[in-house]
Amino acid sequence: MGCVVVKLGSSIVVDERGEPRADVLGEICDQLEELYRGGRDPVIVTSGAIARGMGLRAIPLRPRAVEELQAASAVGQGRLYQVYDELLRERGLPTAQVLLTFFDMSARTHYVNARQTLRKLLEWRVVPVINENDTTTTDEISFGDNDFLAAQVAILLGAELLLLLTDAEGVFTADPRADLEARLVPEVTEFEALEGLDIGHSTSPLGSGGMRSKIVAAEMATAAGIPTVIASGLSPGTIVAAASGETVGTRFGARPGRYSSFKLWLKYAKPTRGRIVVDAGAARALREGGTSLLPVGIVDIAGDFDAGDAVEIAHDGRSIGKGISNYSAEELRKIRGLKSAAVREILPRATEEAVHRDYLVLT
């Protein structure tokens, strides 16, 4: 038995007044208890701290100013966790509050520490209740209603299932609120098949996500070999049904050719600080040969980054990969287009690779 990561959107957690949906959350906790008693480890990733704070402060519309969002989260987070803690303790399940930031996911040492802490909680059979630490985040650095966060948690724990609960039944061919002919998509095997569908960014007045962010989260998780389901959190029995493999919502199957944990972190969590443009030969060698990127294949550098930063690798205007640079942008500008011998003359202690293949992932 493994862990099941269950992400609850704001529209599931609170109503339009910012009050907790006690009946919905109670039914969800009943299902989590069933998973727990059956030997699985439920992990909750919850949104709703800002919405709860808005309700407590009688704020009718979601604020736009960062400081107001942070303050609302500070008001609501403790009260939100209290709801989960009480509901799960009533069912005999111990809980722990875990607040994570984008930096915790993007900095490798923090990422590993978060994984170790969560694994220890599961070893103790404690249910983690995870949320983004909105009180210290910014408008540029956020998880988008926690869909990205939920996918990252599922990846770092090697979950057996990621379940994204929303107020919709799943992914539809169009917005069912606007198109009466919209049909539920029960299964997605190829993400390219979704490109022709009308899947927008619309969200609830209290939330910050949308269906598209959930599909991106599903793409991330399935690349790590983790099946993902997008389904309604308002329908009784959804969690148990999804965990049992029953047809519910929209299921995304695990994809073959999964990346290592490190490369998944690099691809999805570590932010890029610049761009390296390569010539056709280097692009072909990276795509087809699985080689490292050498300075001789570099034609241009954009941005200001340091050695150890992640950079986008592009050719002919298109991104082909992402990797950890062994050089700063200033150093690369000095050695771009040069063969290894010439590079060592300019930078005597230089390594041969600008980006080593072990620290590079194709996009």
DOKOL-605797 format. One record per residue (C-alpha): y, z, x; residue in three letters. Coordinates in steps of 0.02 Angstrom, whole numbers, padded with zeros to 5 digits, always signed. Layout:
YZXALA...
! end
This chain:
+00000+00000+00000MET+00175-00041+00062GLY+00352-00012+00007CYS+00441-00097-00136VAL+00629-00116-00118VAL+00714-00111-00288VAL+00897-00160-00294LYS+00998-00111-00447LEU+01159-00204-00485GLY+01314-00119-00554SER+01282-00189-00728SER+01114-00100-00731ILE+01177+00065-00662VAL+01334+00092-00767VAL+01404+00030-00932ASP+01572-00053-00961GLU+01658+00118-00956ARG+01582+00162-00788GLY+01463+00289-00865GLU+01283+00294-00801PRO+01157+00205-00912ARG+01049+00360-00931ALA+00917+00275-01039ASP+00900+00124-00925VAL+00897+00228-00766LEU+00772+00349-00844GLY+00653+00207-00886GLU+00674+00135-00711ILE+00634+00304-00633CYS+00478+00315-00742ASP+00420+00152-00664GLN+00465+00209-00489LEU+00361+00364-00519GLU+00214+00254-00570GLU+00230+00156-00407LEU+00244+00318-00309TYR+00091+00397-00389ARG-00004+00237-00358GLY+00025+00251-00171GLY+00172+00135-00150ARG+00338+00187-00072ASP+00486+00143-00185PRO+00652+00116-00098VAL+00810+00108-00204ILE+00961+00005-00154VAL+01096+00041-00282THR+01266-00027-00322SER+01385+00061-00439GLY+01481+00188-00333ALA+01645+00097-00356ILE+01610+00067-00541ALA+01566+00250-00565ARG+01725+00302-00478GLY+01824+00183-00588MET+01749+00267-00741GLY+01790+00441-00678LEU+01968+00389-00639ARG+01987+00286-00800ALA+02025+00126-00703ILE+01994-00020-00824PRO+01980-00166-00702LEU+01901-00176-00530ARG+02039-00150-00400PRO+02076-00282-00269ARG+02159-00173-00138ALA+02036-00112-00007VAL+02102+00065-00007GLU+02082+00077-00196GLU+01903+00013-00186LEU+01865+00138-00048GLN+01944+00281-00144ALA+01848+00235-00303ALA+01687+00233-00203SER+01726+00403-00128ALA+01750+00473-00304VAL+01593+00391-00374GLY+01463+00395-00236GLN+01415+00579-00243GLY+01407+00578-00433ARG+01302+00420-00430LEU+01175+00490-00308TYR+01167+00650-00412GLN+01104+00548-00560VAL+00961+00473-00459TYR+00919+00638-00377ASP+00907+00731-00542GLU+00807+00595-00629LEU+00681+00579-00488LEU+00666+00766-00456ARG+00623+00788-00640GLU+00476+00674-00604ARG+00427+00766-00446GLY+00495+00638-00323LEU+00603+00700-00177PRO+00752+00591-00129THR+00872+00562+00015ALA+01044+00482+00012GLN+01068+00346+00143VAL+01236+00259+00166LEU+01241+00104+00276LEU+01378-00012+00336THR+01379-00192+00392PHE+01396-00127+00570PHE+01233-00031+00550ASP+01147-00197+00515MET+01243-00304+00640SER+01229-00189+00792ALA+01051-00197+00855ARG+01037-00015+00910THR+01105+00045+00743HIS+00986-00074+00653TYR+00837-00001+00746VAL+00897+00177+00714ASN+00914+00141+00528ALA+00737+00072+00525ARG+00667+00226+00614GLN+00756+00344+00494THR+00697+00251+00339LEU+00519+00241+00405ARG+00519+00429+00435LYS+00579+00461+00257LEU+00438+00353+00190LEU+00315+00443+00303GLU+00375+00605+00222TRP+00355+00520+00051ARG+00540+00541+00015VAL+00624+00407-00092VAL+00778+00336-00003PRO+00927+00300-00116VAL+01030+00176-00015ILE+01206+00113-00043ASN+01339+00030+00062GLU+01463+00154+00134ASN+01608+00077+00039ASP+01729+00213+00097THR+01729+00141+00274THR+01698-00043+00244THR+01832-00179+00231THR+01858-00330+00119ASP+01801-00442+00263GLU+01643-00341+00295ILE+01541-00306+00140SER+01369-00340+00070PHE+01416-00429-00092GLY+01355-00306-00225ASP+01219-00250-00101ASN+01108-00404-00119ASP+01123-00438+00068PHE+01095-00253+00105LEU+00938-00249-00002ALA+00867-00401+00089ALA+00904-00323+00257GLN+00822-00159+00207VAL+00668-00254+00146ALA+00660-00349+00311ILE+00680-00200+00425LEU+00547-00103+00328LEU+00428-00250+00312GLY+00422-00224+00123ALA+00284-00298+00017GLU+00412-00347-00117LEU+00599-00360-00143LEU+00651-00341-00325LEU+00830-00383-00372LEU+00870-00312-00543LEU+01017-00381-00640THR+01071-00403-00822ASP+00997-00580-00827ALA+00814-00623-00854GLU+00811-00719-00690GLY+00874-00885-00622VAL+00916-01015-00754PHE+00945-01201-00743THR+01124-01165-00799ALA+01226-01016-00854ASP+01136-00958-01013PRO+01296-00878-01076ARG+01380-01048-01080ALA+01236-01170-01103ASP+01113-01141-01245LEU+00991-01264-01166GLU+00979-01167-01004ALA+00798-01129-00957ARG+00725-00990-00853LEU+00653-01045-00685VAL+00493-00942-00671PRO+00453-00985-00490GLU+00543-01058-00340VAL+00440-01132-00199THR+00577-01237-00117GLU+00757-01176-00110PHE+00816-01357-00101GLU+00759-01374-00282ALA+00898-01256-00334LEU+01037-01364-00263GLU+01055-01465-00423GLY+01067-01313-00536LEU+01228-01237-00601ASP+01212-01069-00512ILE+01384-00994-00494GLY+01464-00839-00423HIS+01503-00759-00591SER+01479-00573-00602THR+01518-00426-00715SER+01693-00347-00721PRO+01624-00197-00626LEU+01519-00286-00495GLY+01553-00396-00345SER+01396-00503-00333GLY+01327-00646-00435GLY+01169-00749-00449MET+01206-00851-00293ARG+01211-00697-00182SER+01041-00646-00252LYS+00968-00816-00209ILE+01035-00801-00032VAL+00954-00628-00022ALA+00791-00704-00083ALA+00804-00840+00050GLU+00827-00707+00184MET+00682-00599+00126ALA+00558-00740+00099THR+00595-00805+00274ALA+00527-00637+00333ALA+00369-00660+00229GLY+00428-00546+00088ILE+00406-00610-00092PRO+00561-00583-00197THR+00587-00569-00384VAL+00752-00582-00478ILE+00732-00506-00651ALA+00813-00404-00787SER+00831-00218-00758GLY+00864-00194-00943LEU+00689-00249-00994SER+00560-00107-00995PRO+00415-00122-00873GLY+00496-00252-00759THR+00468-00156-00597ILE+00284-00117-00624VAL+00251-00293-00687ALA+00334-00374-00536ALA+00245-00257-00415ALA+00079-00301-00499SER+00110-00487-00475GLY+00135-00524-00659GLU+00249-00665-00714THR+00421-00589-00739VAL+00594-00657-00702GLY+00603-00782-00560THR+00482-00761-00415ARG+00512-00829-00240PHE+00354-00840-00135GLY+00347-00787+00046ALA+00378-00936+00161ARG+00266-00985+00308PRO+00325-00989+00487GLY+00410-00820+00477ARG+00531-00765+00613TYR+00515-00609+00718SER+00612-00455+00662SER+00737-00484+00803PHE+00769-00665+00756LYS+00788-00621+00572LEU+00918-00492+00622TRP+01004-00620+00732LEU+01002-00755+00597LYS+01060-00651+00450TYR+01142-00490+00511ALA+01234-00516+00674LYS+01404-00598+00647PRO+01456-00748+00752THR+01608-00734+00864ARG+01628-00915+00917GLY+01552-01088+00927ARG+01467-01188+01064ILE+01465-01377+01037VAL+01322-01468+01124VAL+01283-01650+01161ASP+01145-01752+01079ALA+01018-01719+01216GLY+01039-01531+01207ALA+01032-01535+01017ALA+00869-01632+01022ARG+00794-01516+01154ALA+00838-01362+01051LEU+00771-01434+00888ARG+00614-01517+00953GLU+00573-01436+01119GLY+00608-01253+01086GLY+00707-01244+01248THR+00849-01133+01306SER+01028-01197+01304LEU+01092-01240+01478LEU+01276-01260+01525PRO+01248-01444+01565VAL+01223-01481+01379GLY+01384-01398+01322ILE+01534-01508+01281VAL+01655-01386+01200ASP+01683-01201+01162ILE+01781-01129+01015ALA+01835-00949+00992GLY+01853-00800+01106ASP+01689-00708+01131PHE+01605-00601+01263ASP+01433-00607+01341ALA+01312-00528+01218GLY+01404-00592+01065ASP+01320-00707+00940ALA+01383-00886+00936VAL+01352-01035+00824GLU+01278-01187+00910ILE+01335-01353+00836ALA+01317-01540+00862HIS+01409-01682+00778ASP+01499-01562+00660GLY+01340-01476+00599ARG+01269-01306+00641SER+01097-01315+00721ILE+01072-01137+00780GLY+01135-00965+00822LYS+01108-00866+00979GLY+01163-00728+01096ILE+01276-00797+01232SER+01244-00747+01413ASN+01424-00790+01455TYR+01598-00758+01388SER+01696-00902+01312ALA+01809-00903+01466GLU+01660-00920+01583GLU+01579-01057+01479LEU+01739-01159+01483ARG+01727-01157+01673LYS+01545-01212+01683ILE+01517-01321+01529ARG+01437-01488+01572GLY+01383-01429+01745LEU+01208-01426+01815LYS+01132-01261+01871SER+01173-01282+02056ALA+01356-01313+02018ALA+01359-01166+01898VAL+01296-01049+02036ARG+01435-01108+02151GLU+01566-01056+02024ILE+01476-00901+01960LEU+01359-00845+02101PRO+01268-00715+01995ARG+01252-00827+01845ALA+01091-00844+01745THR+01025-01019+01718GLU+01034-01015+01527GLU+01192-01008+01424ALA+01082-00951+01277VAL+00900-00906+01312HIS+00772-00972+01189ARG+00710-00795+01155ASP+00883-00752+01090TYR+00910-00910+00989LEU+00863-00955+00811VAL+00878-01125+00729LEU+00978-01135+00568THR
! end
